[in-house]
Amino acid sequence: MTRAVKGLDHVVVMVDGIDAAEAAYRRLGFQVQPRGFHKKLGTANHLMIFDKDYFEILGIVEDTEFNAERRVWLKNGGGLANVALATDGADLAFDAFRQAGLKPDAPLFFDRAVEVAGRTEHAKFRTVRIPKTHMPVVGFFVCEHLTPEFVYRSEWAKHPNNARGISGVTVIAEQPAKWIGELEKYFGPGSVRREGEGLVANTGTQPVRYLSRKDYAARYPGVEPVRPGDHPALLSVRVQSLAACEALLAGNGVRIVKPDNSRLIVPPSEAAHLTLEFAER
C-alpha cells in the first residue's frame, strides 16, 4: 500500500553562519557530513545521518527566489525550521494534500553532489511544500528520495556521541488545541491526541509534540527558548548510551542541563540556536 505520508524523514535546522554551525555540531559529537550545495536553492547543508532518518543544518549561500522566506525567518535567529515527511511519492503527496485543502506547491526537483567511495554522485530529491497559510507553527513538507543509496549509508550513521536516530520534535504553541484540524490534514483523522494541555501528532513514526510555553518551561527547566512566540523549539535524539554521550559532551566543554537522570539537554547557545535533547529512548 502506498502512502502520501509515512512518517518523519528528516529535520531542517536553519543556521546563520554555516561554518560556525558545522564546528558546533562536531563538538557535540556528531559525524558531520561534508558540505553539500543546492545550486537551484542557493543553500548549503551538512547532514547528521542515522539509520532511518537524519537532520541537517542549512545555511544560505546565495540569495534566490527559493530561499526568500528563509532569509526573512533568519532575521530573528536560526533554529529548528522544518520537518520533512517521508512519502511513497511526491506526486501522491501533492494529490493528497490538494484534496485535504493544504494548497501545496507543485513538486520541485533538486539535487546535490555527494562523495561516495571516492566518486562524485548526485543525491536527487523531489519535494512538495505547503504555503505558510497552512503551517501549524512548524513548516512541514514532503521529501521523496530518488537516490536513497546516496543518503542512507551505514558508515555515515556512526557518531562519536553514539546517537542512533531522531525520537521526536517539540513545538511551542500557546494554544496547542487550535492546530488539531490543520495537523489532521497532514496525518489523517484521529492522528492527533491531547496530552494534558498539549498535543501529540502521530506522523506514522516519531511524534511531534505541542506544548505551551509554561509546560515547555516545566519540562525543560533552565532552557530559554530562542524565539518569543510560537515556534518549533527542540529536537530529541536517541542515543545508545546516555552516560557515554554525557562524558563526550563534558570532555568537549559543552554546557548541558540535566533535568533528571534520563535526559541531557543542550541549550540553543551550544547548538546554533537549536535545543537538543539526548535520551536512550
N, C-alpha and C positions, 0 to 999 in steps of 0.2 A: 504494500500500500504506500503510495507516495503522499508526502505531506508538505504543505506550504511552509510550515514552521515546525521544526523538530528539536527545539532546544537552543541552548546558548552555544554560539560558535566562538566568538571572541569579544573582548572588551577593548575599547579605544580610549586611551588616556592622552589628552591634548597637553602639549608642553610648550612653554615659551622659552626656547633655548634647548635644542635637542642635544647639543654637546654635553651640557651640564647634566641633563636628564640621563643620558647614556652612562655617564660616570656614576651617578647616584644609584642606578639600578645594578651596576656591577658591585658597588659597595654593599648593596642589600643582598648579595649572594646569588643573583640570577645569572645564568648563562645568556648573555645578551647577544642576539644575532647581529651580524654585520648590517650596516645601514642599507636600506632599500629605498629606491626613489620611484615615485609615481609621477611620471613626467606630465601626464594629462592633468593630474590633480594639483600639481605644484606642491607636493608634500613629500616628506621623507620619514621613514619609520625604523624602529628597532623592535624585534619580536622577542617575547619570552614564551617559548613554546612548551606545551605539555603533551601528554599522550593523545588527548581528545579535544583540547581547546587551547587557547593562548590569549595573552593580552599584548597590546602594542603601545609604545609611546610614539606619538605622531606630532611632527612639527612642520611648520610651513616654511618652505624654502623659496617659493616664488608665488607672487600674487596671481591668482587665476579666478575665473568665474566660479569654479567648482569649490573654492575654499573661502569665498567671501563671508559666509555665515560663521565659519570657524574663526576668521580674523576678528570679527566683532566679538565673538564669545571669549576670545583670549584676552580682550582688554580688561576683563575682570579676573584674570589669572587662569592658570591651567587646571588640570584635574580630570576626573572621570567624565567623559562626554557622551559616549555611545555604547550601546550593547548590540553587537551583531548577532543575528539569529541564524541558525543553521536551517537549510532548506533542501528539498529534493529537486529544486529548480527555480531559478529566478522568474521565469515566465509563469510558473504555477503560483508562486507567491504574489506576483503582480496581480493576477486574476483574482486571487482570494482576497487580497487587500482592497482591491477596487470594489468587489462585491460587499465588503464589510464597511465601505464608506470612508476609507482612510485616504483616498485620493493619492495613490502612490505615483512617484516619478517612473518613467519608463526604465527598464533595466539598462544599467550602464556597465560597459566592459572596460576593464583596465588591467594592466599587468605591471610587474616589476621584475628586474633582473635579480637572480639569486645564484650563488655559487654552490654547486652540488658535486662533490667528489672531483674537484678540480676543473669542473666545466661550468660555463655560464648557461643557465637555463632561465626560463621565464615562468614565474608563478602567475597564473591567469585567474581572473575573478569576474563575476557578474553580480552587481548589487542592485537592490531596489530600496530607494529611500522614501521616507514619508515626510511631508511638509510639517513645519513647526506647529501649524494649526491643529495637528493631531498627535502632538508629542506629550505623553503623560510624564512630564518632567525629564525623563531620560529619553535620548534620541535613539529609538530602535530602528534598525534597518536589517535587511536580509542579505546574506553573503553566500553566493554559490561558488564553490571551489571547482574550477575546471581542471586544475592540476594539483590535487591534494598531496601527491607524492613529493612536491617541491615545497611543502609547508610542514607537514607532519612527518618528521623523521626522528627515529628513536635516539640518535646521537645528539640531537638538539634539545631533547627533553630531560637532560641530566643537569641538575642545578646544584651548586655548592651548598645552598641553603636547604636542600632536599625537598623543594617544592614539587608537588605532583599534579596540581590542577586547580582550576577555579571552583570554589564551592558556593559562590553566590555574590550578589551585588546588593548594596543597601542605598536607598534613596531617601533623602529628607524631603518630606512634604507636610506642610502644616495641616492640610485637610486630606489625609490619605483616601478616605472613602469617595471623594469626588472623582477619583480616577478609575473606579471599578469598571464602568461602562467602556471607557476607552481601552483599557487593558484587555478586556474580553474581545474586542475587535481583533486584537493580535493573536490571542491564545485560545479563544473559544469560550462559549458559555460554561460557567462553572469553574473556570480556571483560576479565579481569584477568591481567596478566602480571607476573612477577617482574623486578625491575631491581636487581641486586646483592642487598642485604638488604631492599630496599624493594619497593614495588608501584606499578604504573601501572594505573588503571582507565580503560578506554575508554568514555566516556559516549555516544559517537556523534559527538561534535565535540571539544571541548577535554578534555584528560586531567585526572584527579585523581590526584596522586602522594602516596604514603605513604612517609615517611622516619622512621627512628629519630631520636631527639634527637641522637645522635652524628653521624649522617650529615647532619642538618639543619645542625648547627653547622659541619660541614666545607664544606657548600655555601654557607652564608650566614654567613661569619665576621664577628664583631663585632656581630651582631644577636641580642639576647637575647629569646627568646620571652616573650609576655605571661603565659602560664599555666604552672604547674609540670608538669602531667600531659599526657596525650594531648589534642590539640585541633587544629581547623583553624587554620592559622597564617598562611598567606601567599597573596596574590592576585597573579598575574602578568598584566601588562598590556602589550600590544603597542603600540609607538609607531612613527611613520613615520620619525623621526629621533632617535636617542638623544642626539646632540650638542645638538640644539635643546632637547630635554627637560632635559638637564643644565644648560644655560645658564639656562633659565627657573627651575629649582629653586634654582640658586645665586643668581640675582637676587632671589628671594623669601626668601632666607635659610634655606632648608630644608636640614637636615643629611642627608647621604646617605652610604652606604657603597658603594664601588666595588670589588667582588671581582676584576673583570677588565674588559677594555675593551668587553665585550659586554652588561654589565648594570649597572643602578643599583638600589640597594636603599634604600628609605625605611623607617627603623625605626618601631616602633609609637608612639614618643613624638611623632612628627610627623604621624601619620595616625589619631588617635583609636583607638589600640590595634590597628590593622591593620598588618601588614608588607606593603609593596608592592614588587614587582619590576617594573622597566621594562626592556624589551628590544625589539629590532627584529624578532625572530622568536620 
